[in-house]
Amino acid sequence: MDEDIRDLLASILNVRLDSLAWTQASLPVRWGGVGVRSPSVLATSSFLASCHASAPLVAQLLPSHLRTIPDAFVNQAEVIWQGLAHATPLPLGSDASRQGCCDDGSSLAISSQLLLQAGPVTRARLLASSAPSSGAWLHALPCANLGLRLGNDELRIVVGLRLGCPLVRPHKCICGTEVDELGHHGLSCRRSAGRHRRHALANEVIVRAIRSAGVHAELEPPRLLRGDGKRPDGASLDPWRTGRYLVWDFTCSDTLAPSHLQSSSSTAASAAERAEGRKVAKYSELVASGNYSFMPVAVETLGAWGPSALALCADIGGRLATESGDTRSHAFLAQRLSLAVQRGNAAAVVGTLPTCDNRYDN
């Protein structure tokens, strides 16, 4: 069954899934996978959680002389689960009847094993994929009318980047650099076709969300120029909090760029956090004036969010929930912003092709 699901996933996505890519893909999204679960891994967690949850009812149904007889299938499942989870103990109490708690034990062990045998690039990719909100785009309802549906080629590329699958035939980028089959060069190429698109899409998501929360806002505010003529990406026209106006600036750092790889291969979202620090220093004059609350928004190419980006998304999401009454507003905003980054990634990879038709620039 595992092999059939693996072959179907590879066929649907049009990517080559080796054993490591399939192992990662079969993990839950929060553990860096794509949520297409492996039956052989998930079955034991489901069975054990079901047994514990139904134990009180079974005890009422069975006669007393049968209640003390151990269930051989439960013992067998526990042995299999321990083999998957290694040193992780089985959940106890109410957690034992929750499939998610049982599944986390085996998922943690599998994720840790992938990290142990990974090189710097793969390790950075795995850490970024399991960072908070990194997989938000995978939870989005693929509705074209809402702008939430990725095209077939976009989906192939963004899933391939998450899993480390080959995406293109090795070729020379339009900038002259050699591009390997993973296509990572496009994410940091200065002539990348996806940089401007990703930036524009992300800021459009942010400003629309702020406006939906009942606060007037604009992009590229003309009255907030710095001494060098630079200006932030957007600002509110109404006070955001304590009489201060919200100002934000979006940036997307490449998780796998050589300048970031040493830190991103040891700590998730380190590139995004450093980028936010640079943005704060860049716009320190605005903060010093006391009239503005500056929030840098940094999201890495492989999905990890900086702390300021997470905080602003939660803040706007909370206001949207108050305005609309929908408690899922925060999740929906995270999905849209995550999708904007992924669309830019797809355009960046395709943009390295010498015969690129720029179909993602429209």
N, C-alpha and C positions, 0 to 999 in steps of 0.2 A: 504493500500500500504506500509506503514511503517513496519507493521508486516511482510509482505511478504519479503521485502528487508532484514529485520533483520534476519529472518529465513534462507534465502539464504546465507547471509554472514556467519552465524554460521555454516551452512552446508559446505560451501566451505573451511572455515578455520579450521573446526573441533574443535571449542571452544564453551564454554558456555557463551553466552552474556546476562548478567542480564541488568536491565534497565539503570544502571549507565554506564556500559561498552558500551551499544548501544548508549547512549547519547553522550559519548565521541567519539565513532567511527564515528558518523554521522557528526562530526565537520570537517571543512576544515583541511588539513594537517598543515597549519601554526598556527592553533589554538589547535593543539594537537590531532586531530582526524586522521582517515585514509582516509578521503575524500569520503566515501560512504554516500552520503547525504540523509537526511530525507526529503521526498517530502513535508510533512506538514510544515517544517521549511523553506525550500528553496523556496516554491511556492510563498509566499507573496513578498519576495525580488525580485524574477524574474518578477512578475506581476507589481509591483510598478515601477521598473526600466524601464520596457517596456512601461508602460503608460507615464512616463515622457519623455522618449526618442522619443516617437511617437507623443507627444502632438502638436508640430508645424505642422506636416503633417495633423493630425486630424483637427486642426483649419482651414487649407486650404480647406479640403474636405467638412466640414460641413457648412451648411448655417448659417448665422449670428444668427438667432433666436434659434439655437440649441447649440451654443458654450457656452452659459452661464449656461446651465443646468448641475448641478453637476452629476458626475458618481457615482452611489450608490455603485458599486463594488469597486471603488477606496477607498471610505470612509470605506467600510467594511474591505478591505485589510489593510488599515492604522491602524485600531483598532486592528486587529489580530497581525500586526507587532509590535505595541506598547506593546501588551501583551507578546510577545516573548522577546523584547528588554528592557522591563521595563522602566527605566528612560532615556535611550539613546534617544536623539532626532532624528527625521528623517533627512536624508541627504538633503542638500539644493543645489540649483544651478546645476552645471554640475554633481556634485556627485550624485544627485538624479536619474540620468539616467544611472548610473553605477551599475550593479548588485552586484559587489564586495563590494562597499561602503554600500549598503543596507544590504548585507549579514553579513558584519563585525559587524554591530550593534547587530543583534540577536546572532551571534556567541560569541561576547564578553560577553553578558549577560549570555548565557548558560555556558560558560567557567568559569565565575566568580561564578556562582551558584554551579558548581561542586567543586570549590576550597573552598567555604564557608563551605560546609558540609563534607569536607575531613579530615581524620586524617593525622598525620605526613607522613606516608609512601605514602599514596595516593596523598597527596599534593606535595611531592617531585617528584613523578612520573608525575603528571600533569604539573608541572612547567618545568620539563626537556623535556617533550614531545612537549611543545609549544615554546621551545627555538630556536633561529635561527639555521638553518641547521639540527635540530634534526630529521626532517622527510625527509631528502634528499633522503634516500634509497627508500622511497615510490614513488618518481618521476622517478626512474630509469627504463629504458625500459627493461623488463624481457627477455633479449636475452641470451640464453645459450652460443652461439658462442663468445659473448663479455665478458662472465664471470659475467653477471649481473642478472642471474636468481637464485633465492633462491629455494631450494628444498621444497617439500610440508611440511615436518616436521619443517624445518627451518622457513618457513613462519608462520606456526602455532605458534611457540614459540615466534618469535620476535614481531608479532602482539599482542599475548597474554601478553607479558611483557609490551607493550605500553599501553594496555587497562586494565591491572590488572586482567586478566582472569585466572582461574585455569589451570595449565599446566600438572601437574603430580599427581599421587596418593601419599599421604604422605608416606615417607619412610626414611630410614637411609642412609645418604651419605656415600660414600666410606671412608670419613675421620672420620666417626662416629657420625656426627652431624645430628639431626633430620631435615628433609626437609619438609616444608608444601606444600600444593597444588599449591601455587603460584610459587614455584621453585626459589625464589630469592637467596637462599643460594649459589647456584652454581656461581653466579656472583662475589662473593667475596671469595669463597673457595680457600684455598691455594693449594689444589690438583686439582683445576679446570682444566678440559681438554681443555678449550677454551682460557686460558691466552696466551699461547705461539702461538697458531694459530692466534689469533686476532692481536698480536704484529707483527708477521711475515707478515701477509696480509697487515696491515696498512703501514708498512715501504716499502713493495714492491710497493704499490700504489704510495707512495710519491716519491721514487727514480725513478720509471718509468716516472712519470709526469715531474720531473726535467730534465731527459734525453730528453724527448720529447720536452722540451722547449729549447733545444740546449745547455745545460750545462752538462758537465761530472760530474758524482757523483758516490759514492760507499757506500755500507752498511758496518757498523762496521769498520770504518777506523782504521787500525792498528797503525798509527802514532799519534793518539790523545788520548793515554792512560792517565788516571789521576794517581795520586800518589798511589791510592789503586787498580790500575789495571782495573778500570772501563773505559768504553769508550762510546761515544754517538752512537746512532743508525745509523747515516749517515752523510755524509759531501760532499760538492761539491769539485771537483778537479780544477774547474775554479773559478775565482772570481765571487761572486754573485752581490755585489753592493759596490761601492766606494773602490774597491780593496780588500774587505774582503771576506772570504770564508764562505759559508752557512754551519752551523752545526745544526742538529736537533736531538731531542730525543723524542720518542713517549711514551705515557703512557695512560692507561685507568683506571679511578677511578670509583668505584662502587657508583652510585648515592644513593643507599639505604643502604650502609654499616652503621652500628651503629655510627662509628666515623664521618660520614659525614651528617647523617640524620638531625641533628639540623639546620645546615646551608642550606642544600639542600632543606629542606621543607619551607624555607623562601625566598631564592634567587636562581633562576635558574643558573646553571653552576658554582655554588660556589665551588663545589668539584674539577672541572676541573681547575678553576682559582687558587686555592690553590696548586694543583699539579704542575701547570706551575711555580708558585713561588718557589716551592721546587727544581724544575729542574734548574731554573736560579741560585739559590744559589749553587747547586751541581756542576755546570760547570762554576762558576764565574772565575776560573783561565783562561779558554779559552777566555772569554770576556775581561778580564784584559790585555791579551796580545796584544789586538788591531788588531789582524790578522783575527779574526773570528766574524761572526754575528750569535749568538746562538738564535735559535727559538724552545722553547719547544712546543710540539704538544700534548695537552691533550683533550681527548674526553671521556665523561662519558658513562657508560654502557647503560643508557637510552637515549643517543643521544645528550645531551647538549655539546657544544664545548667551550673550553676556548678562551679568546680573542686572544692569540698568535696563536692558531690553525686556527682561522678564518682569521687572518691577513696573515698567510703564505699561506693558501689555496687561498685567493684572489690574492696574489702576483704571485704565480705559475700559477693560472688560467689566469691572465692578460698576462703573458708571453706566455702561450699556445695559447691564442687568437691571439696574435701578430704573432706567428709563423705559426699557421694554418689558420688564418682568420675566425675562428668559434667563434662567441661571446658567445656560450654556453659552452665553455671550462671550465670555473670556475664551472658551475653547474654540469658538468659531473664529474669533479674531486671530488667535494663534495659528489656526489652520490656514487662513488667508495669507498671513505674513510668511508663513513657512512655504506655502505654494509659490509665492512671488519669488523667493530665493531659488526654489527648485526650477522654475521656468527659466530664470536667468542662467542657471547651471547648464541646462539643456542647450540654450542658445550659445553659451560659451564653448561647449564641446563641439557642436556643429560648426561654429565659426572658425575653427582651425582648419577645416577642410579647404583645399585649394579650389574646389568647384562649388563652394557654399553658395546657395541661392538666397541666403538671408531670409528664409521663410519665417523665422521667429522674430524679425525686427518689426513686423507690422503690428 
